[in-house]
Amino acid sequence: MRYNKLGNTDLTISALCLGTMTFGEQNTEQQGHQQLDYAIEQGINFIDTAELYAIPPKAETAGKTEEIIGSWLAKRGRRDDIIIASKIVGPRFDWTSHIREGKTRFDEATITQAVDASLSRLQTDYIDLYQLHWPERKTNFFGRLNYKYTEEDSWNKFEKVLIALEKFIKQGKIRYVGLSNETPWGLSKFLEISKIKKLPRMMSVQNPYSLLCRTYEVGLSEISIREKSGLLAYSPLAGGFLTGKYRNNNLPENSRQKLFSDYYTRYSKPNISPIIEKYFNIAKKFNLDFA
């Protein structure tokens, strides 16, 4: 296993991170524990979760993933050799209204509730990396293109968010902060404000990145490299499409596309199948495992 520094922190993280959003929905607690044990055996020390999980989000499974990780941590012990990342849910979606009765803005009161609840579920007294799951302002994420500005989009609370997060760093409840599903403008503004005001710095950005989704390369990659605010790439296998299991209209039982096809539409657009076939043929030509 390779290991890298997270941004310019003192955290050394494995090049592979175990994503856990299936724990509590597609995976039982026992299966979640088995996956966690296997990951640790392979040298993975980095585990990512969120208060929103399990996915797809719904009231009866919200927080279940953190609870499963928490029961595993309690059983395993040795918290300090594991890097735990979690996220506070962003606002504005019907499928988040069950969380804090829809109070999901990034203000101090909301972050206080979210952090304390995550710590309780995780059965730990600190979170190594605490991320904003998506922007509070209206902008492009989750595969949306063609940004359209309106006057009501004039959100500019970067400093207030960083001041709120700083409180929890000083309390020792979180060690570092990061972003998810963020844009070049959003990351650059957070970094600018933190530098000018000497506030906590966004150490990483967790965005989609794969052979089917390369938008990170357009603007964010340069910021990540120059500012040492690195990419935590999620869906590197495009939700399973780049394993080949959905080729030729195949739909395996209990697969994500079979169970939740309405939720995972990002990789099922008309031009995707021929692109996957081209990648598959390249892998076959050079005798490479497709994944």
QUIQUI-V475457 format. One record per run of one state. SS is the DSSP state (helix for helix, strand for strand, loop for the rest). FROM is the first residue (numbers start at 1). LEN is the number of residues. Records with the same first field share a line. If there is no record, write none. Layout:
SS: FROM-LEN / FROM-LEN
This chain:
loop: 1-2 / 6-6 / 15-3 / 20-3 / 24-3 / 28-1 / 42-4 / 49-10 / 62-2 / 77-2 / 82-1 / 89-5 / 97-3 / 103-5 / 123-4 / 133-18 / 154-4 / 172-2 / 181-3 / 198-4 / 209-1 / 211-2 / 214-1 / 218-2 / 228-2 / 235-3 / 244-3 / 250-6 / 261-11 / 286-6
strand: 3-3 / 12-3 / 18-2 / 23-1 / 27-1 / 46-3 / 83-6 / 127-6 / 174-7 / 202-7 / 210-1 / 213-1 / 230-5
helix: 29-13 / 59-3 / 64-13 / 79-3 / 94-3 / 100-3 / 108-15 / 151-3 / 158-14 / 184-14 / 215-3 / 220-8 / 238-6 / 247-3 / 256-5 / 272-14
